[in-house]
Amino acid sequence: MDPDMVRQQEEAEAAARLRSPIMMMAAPADPPSTPPGDHAFTPRIEPREDYIPAEIVPEKTAPGWGAVLRATFYSLFLTGLGLMAGIMFGVKLGLVPWQSLLIGSAAGFLLGWLSAVGSLRKRYKLSFLEAYRAPLAPTGIILAALILSMAIASLFTDISPTAMTQRALPTYWVIVSIGGLIGYVAAAYRMRKSLWA
């Protein structure tokens, strides 16, 4: 065999060996083939017309001490006003004392209860049952405290509610006011407790 031919063949093999790893590294990889009709997914942010966001409902909180004291004050004021007005109305009609007291109690309870309900319903989103149930016992406490203080004041001053059209004593009103204040504190505590129940 011709030594020149052997040498040329060895050089060609060596060159082929050097060239093939470089070519394999430099050759770009074929992109993965996708089946026909299958398109790449690109996410888009578009608002849906049929989507209605959920309404955020704030957490319901019970009325605080300010609302309780305000509603109880309205109840105390109008219960006392209705009680005295009913008693005076019975006296003007010439009814016996227990009938005058009954009219005054009914008028005072109704006015005091409705004023507390109105105060609670106006400022707070309470249910119908909650707003009408919460002031029932507090108004009864206020009415009982006022009637009891009027009875005690009558004993100490020798003046009865039916005789208030003729004369009035400061001592009588001081005793009634103290009784109303005690009833106010007890009624406010009871109303707070019933609203948080």
Long-range contacts (C-beta under 8 A, 24 or more apart in sequence): 60-125, 62-195, 62-196, 63-120, 63-123, 63-124, 63-126, 63-195, 65-192, 67-119, 67-120, 67-123, 67-124, 68-188, 68-191, 68-192, 68-195, 69-188, 70-119, 71-115, 71-116, 71-119, 71-120, 71-135, 71-191, 72-116, 72-138, 72-142, 72-184, 72-187, 72-188, 72-191, 73-184, 74-112, 74-115, 74-116, 74-118, 74-119, 75-112, 75-113, 75-115, 75-116, 75-135, 75-138, 75-139, 75-142, 75-187, 76-112, 76-142, 76-180, 76-183, 76-184, 76-187, 77-112, 77-115, 78-108, 78-111, 78-112, 78-114, 78-115, 79-108, 79-109, 79-111, 79-112, 79-139, 79-142, 79-143, 79-146, 80-108, 80-142, 80-146, 80-180, 81-108, 81-111, 82-107, 82-108, 82-109, 82-110, 82-111, 82-112, 83-107, 83-108, 83-143, 83-146, 83-147, 84-108, 84-161, 84-164, 87-161, 87-162, 87-164, 88-164, 88-165, 90-162, 91-162, 91-165, 92-165, 97-160, 97-161, 97-162, 100-161, 100-162, 101-147, 101-161, 104-161, 105-143, 105-147, 108-143, 108-146, 109-139, 109-140, 109-143, 112-139, 112-142, 112-143, 113-139, 116-191, 130-195, 133-194, 134-191, 134-194, 134-195, 135-191, 137-187, 137-190, 137-191, 137-194, 138-187, 138-188, 138-190, 138-191, 138-194, 139-187, 141-183, 141-186, 141-187, 141-190, 142-180, 142-183, 142-184, 142-187, 143-183, 144-183, 145-179, 145-180, 145-182, 145-183, 145-184, 145-186, 145-187, 146-176, 146-179, 146-180, 146-183, 148-179, 149-175, 149-176, 149-177, 149-178, 149-179, 149-180, 149-182, 149-183, 150-176, 150-179, 152-179, 153-179
